[in-house]
Amino acid sequence: MLVEDDGDIVVVTVRDDGVGMAAGRMERAAAEGRLGLAVSVRGRIRELGGTVIVTSRPGAGTEVELRVPR
């Protein structure tokens, strides 16, 4: 986990070296009613005027970057 204060924005990056996710996995989870990332994380960050970027590939881990204005 890394927290950066870039003056106008705070960036929190969480990385792991786990199994990663296949493309479209988060969208399928949301369509199946599993809304943790889609609603809980993305929704709350969006309410603050921020963004969430998720980067992941099978076998290459996952990185989640949360950017929120100060």
C-alpha positions in Angstrom: 0.0 0.0 0.0 1.2 3.5 -0.9 -0.3 6.8 0.0 0.8 9.9 -1.9 -0.2 13.5 -1.3 0.2 15.3 -4.7 -1.1 18.7 -3.4 -4.5 18.8 -5.1 -5.1 15.1 -4.9 -4.5 12.1 -2.6 -3.5 8.8 -4.3 -3.8 5.5 -2.6 -2.3 2.5 -4.4 -2.8 -1.1 -3.3 -0.9 -3.8 -5.1 -0.7 -7.6 -4.6 1.2 -10.3 -6.4 -1.6 -12.8 -6.3 -3.4 -14.7 -9.0 -4.9 -11.6 -10.7 -8.2 -11.4 -12.6 -9.2 -12.1 -16.1 -10.5 -9.2 -18.3 -14.2 -8.5 -17.6 -14.2 -10.3 -14.2 -15.3 -7.3 -12.2 -18.1 -6.5 -14.7 -19.3 -10.2 -14.5 -19.2 -10.0 -10.7 -21.3 -6.8 -10.7 -23.8 -8.4 -13.1 -24.1 -11.4 -10.7 -24.9 -9.0 -7.8 -21.5 -9.0 -6.2 -21.1 -5.3 -5.9 -18.3 -4.8 -3.5 -15.9 -3.1 -5.8 -18.5 -1.6 -8.2 -20.6 0.0 -5.5 -18.8 0.1 -2.2 -15.4 1.2 -3.5 -16.1 2.9 -6.8 -19.3 4.5 -5.6 -17.8 6.0 -2.5 -14.8 7.4 -4.3 -17.0 8.8 -7.1 -19.1 10.6 -4.4 -15.9 12.3 -3.3 -15.1 13.4 -6.9 -12.4 10.8 -7.4 -11.6 7.9 -9.6 -10.7 4.2 -9.2 -8.4 2.4 -11.6 -8.0 -1.4 -11.4 -5.2 -3.1 -13.3 -5.0 -6.9 -13.3 -4.0 -9.9 -15.4 -4.2 -13.6 -14.6 -1.0 -14.6 -12.9 0.3 -11.0 -12.6 -1.5 -9.7 -9.5 -3.8 -6.7 -9.1 -3.3 -3.0 -8.6 -6.0 -0.7 -7.4 -5.4 3.1 -7.5 -7.8 5.4 -5.7 -7.5 9.2 -6.6 -9.4 11.7 -4.5 -9.3 15.5 -4.6 -8.3 17.2 -1.4 
